[in-house]
């Protein structure tokens, strides 16, 4: 039974707290595989990973086991891939050597599930609204506007006060979505003037 591909490589990296390079190396080594699908929105990513990859990368990083030999990493991933539904526990990946996935990665997996659900519920793209730029459903508030305001020092509480009709989980999902799906192309305006 194939695993459902739910998160982009960048989303997986952000939610597990590892670099995109770490995930790319695991894909190159054949430890896990991405699925190719059409992007959620125009110009988006086309490679997706199952949500349990967040638990895998978070656990290895938290246990400082990122330098394990590939055969041990494959054993841990194979255990996670077999679980239906995902039930984190202790995995023996080499003789008398275990890793406690529940202790190391349960919170990250819950956060990833919350993000995925909020992303799918609140972030939409309609060519009739701002040319298809991803927005929070029912608004013209782009995910990039949320990210920009948060990068300028505003908090989720500030944004919730400005947009009381927008649920907090939508704001959090929009910020992470924008961070993991950066705009492409040349910056608008005159960036050399901003640097001065």
C-alpha positions as CSV (number, residue, x, y, z in Angstrom):
1,X,0.0,0.0,0.0
2,X,1.6,3.3,-1.1
3,X,2.0,6.1,1.5
4,X,-0.1,9.2,0.9
5,X,2.1,12.1,-0.2
6,X,1.0,15.1,1.8
7,X,3.8,17.6,2.4
8,X,6.3,19.2,0.1
9,X,10.0,18.7,0.8
10,X,10.3,22.3,2.1
11,X,7.2,21.8,4.4
12,X,8.7,18.6,5.7
13,X,12.0,20.4,6.4
14,X,10.3,23.3,8.2
15,X,8.1,21.0,10.3
16,X,10.8,18.6,11.3
17,X,13.4,21.2,12.0
18,X,16.0,19.9,9.6
19,X,17.5,21.5,6.4
20,X,16.1,20.8,3.0
21,X,19.5,19.4,2.1
22,X,19.2,16.7,4.8
23,X,15.9,15.6,3.2
24,X,17.4,15.7,-0.3
25,X,20.3,13.5,0.8
26,X,17.9,11.0,2.2
27,X,16.0,10.9,-1.1
28,X,19.3,10.6,-3.1
29,X,20.4,7.7,-0.8
30,X,17.1,5.9,-1.4
31,X,16.1,5.9,2.2
32,X,12.7,7.2,1.4
33,X,11.1,8.3,-1.8
34,X,9.1,11.3,-2.9
35,X,6.0,11.1,-4.9
36,X,5.5,13.4,-7.9
37,X,2.1,15.1,-8.2
38,X,0.7,18.2,-9.8
39,X,1.3,21.3,-7.6
40,X,-1.4,22.5,-5.3
41,X,-1.2,26.0,-6.8
42,X,0.3,27.3,-10.0
43,X,4.1,27.4,-9.8
44,X,4.2,25.3,-6.7
45,X,6.2,22.2,-5.7
46,X,5.6,18.9,-7.4
47,X,7.5,16.5,-5.0
48,X,5.7,15.3,-1.9
49,X,6.5,13.2,1.1
50,X,4.2,11.4,3.5
51,X,3.5,13.2,6.8
52,X,5.3,10.5,8.7
53,X,8.6,11.8,7.2
54,X,8.3,14.7,9.7
55,X,8.5,12.2,12.6
56,X,11.4,10.4,10.9
57,X,13.6,13.4,10.4
58,X,12.6,15.0,13.7
59,X,13.5,11.9,15.7
60,X,16.9,11.4,13.9
61,X,17.8,15.1,14.5
62,X,16.6,15.1,18.1
63,X,18.6,12.0,18.9
64,X,21.6,13.3,17.0
65,X,21.6,10.3,14.8
66,X,21.8,12.0,11.5
67,X,25.2,10.3,10.8
68,X,23.8,6.7,11.1
69,X,24.7,4.3,8.3
70,X,22.0,4.2,5.6
71,X,21.0,0.7,6.4
72,X,20.0,1.8,9.9
73,X,18.1,4.8,8.6
74,X,16.3,2.5,6.2
75,X,15.3,0.2,9.1
76,X,13.8,3.2,11.0
77,X,12.0,4.5,7.9
78,X,10.7,1.0,7.0
79,X,9.2,0.6,10.5
80,X,7.5,4.0,10.2
81,X,6.2,3.2,6.7
82,X,4.6,0.0,7.9
83,X,2.6,1.7,10.6
84,X,-1.1,2.2,9.7
85,X,-2.1,4.5,11.2
86,X,1.1,6.1,12.4
87,X,1.7,4.9,16.0
88,X,5.0,6.1,17.2
89,X,6.9,3.8,19.6
90,X,10.3,2.4,20.2
91,X,12.1,1.0,17.2
92,X,15.1,-1.4,17.3
93,X,17.1,-0.5,14.2
94,X,20.3,-2.5,15.0
95,X,21.0,-5.2,17.5
96,X,20.2,-3.8,21.0
97,X,20.0,-0.2,19.6
98,X,16.7,1.6,19.8
99,X,15.2,5.0,19.1
100,X,12.0,6.2,20.9
101,X,10.0,7.9,18.1
102,X,7.1,8.8,20.4
103,X,9.3,10.7,22.8
104,X,11.4,12.4,20.1
105,X,8.8,13.2,17.4
106,X,5.2,12.9,18.6
107,X,4.8,16.7,19.0
108,X,6.3,17.4,15.6
109,X,4.0,14.9,14.0
110,X,0.9,16.5,15.7
111,X,2.1,19.9,14.5
112,X,2.5,18.6,11.0
113,X,-1.0,17.1,11.0
114,X,-2.5,20.4,12.3
115,X,-0.6,22.4,9.6
116,X,-1.7,20.0,6.8
117,X,-5.3,20.2,7.9
118,X,-5.3,24.0,8.3
119,X,-3.4,24.4,4.9
120,X,-6.0,22.3,3.1
121,X,-8.9,24.0,4.8
122,X,-7.9,27.7,4.7
123,X,-5.3,28.3,1.9
124,X,-6.8,28.6,-1.6
125,X,-5.8,29.9,-5.0
126,X,-8.3,31.3,-7.5
127,X,-7.2,32.9,-10.7
128,X,-9.9,35.5,-10.2
129,X,-8.4,36.6,-6.8
130,X,-5.1,38.4,-7.1
131,X,-4.1,36.3,-10.2
132,X,-4.1,33.1,-8.3
133,X,-1.7,34.1,-5.5
134,X,-2.5,31.8,-2.5
135,X,-4.8,33.6,0.0
136,X,-6.7,32.7,3.2
137,X,-10.1,31.4,2.1
138,X,-12.8,34.0,2.1
139,X,-10.4,36.9,2.1
140,X,-7.9,38.7,-0.2
141,X,-5.2,38.3,2.4
142,X,-2.3,36.6,0.8
143,X,0.0,34.2,2.6
144,X,2.9,36.4,1.6
145,X,1.3,39.4,3.3
146,X,1.0,37.4,6.5
147,X,4.7,36.3,6.2
148,X,5.9,39.8,5.5
149,X,4.0,41.2,8.5
150,X,5.4,38.5,10.8
151,X,8.9,39.1,9.5
152,X,8.5,42.8,10.3
153,X,7.9,41.9,13.9
154,X,4.1,41.5,14.2
155,X,2.8,38.5,16.1
156,X,-0.1,36.1,15.4
157,X,-2.0,38.0,18.1
158,X,-1.5,41.3,16.2
159,X,-2.8,39.7,13.0
160,X,-5.7,38.1,14.9
161,X,-6.7,41.5,16.2
162,X,-6.5,43.0,12.7
163,X,-8.5,40.1,11.2
164,X,-10.8,38.8,13.8
165,X,-12.7,36.8,11.2
166,X,-9.6,34.8,10.3
167,X,-8.9,31.8,12.6
168,X,-5.5,31.6,14.3
169,X,-4.7,28.3,12.7
170,X,-5.2,29.9,9.3
171,X,-2.7,32.6,10.1
172,X,-0.2,30.0,11.3
173,X,-0.7,27.9,8.2
174,X,-0.4,30.9,5.9
175,X,2.9,31.9,7.5
176,X,4.4,28.5,7.2
177,X,3.0,28.0,3.7
178,X,4.6,31.3,2.5
179,X,7.9,30.4,4.1
180,X,8.1,27.0,2.4
181,X,6.7,28.3,-1.0
182,X,8.7,31.4,-1.7
183,X,7.7,33.7,-4.5
184,X,9.6,33.2,-7.7
185,X,11.0,35.7,-10.1
186,X,12.6,39.1,-9.7
187,X,11.7,41.2,-6.8
188,X,9.3,44.1,-7.6
189,X,10.2,47.7,-7.2
190,X,13.7,48.9,-6.9
191,X,15.5,46.6,-4.5
192,X,18.7,48.6,-4.8
193,X,17.0,51.6,-3.2
194,X,15.8,49.6,-0.2
195,X,19.4,48.5,0.5
196,X,20.6,52.2,0.7
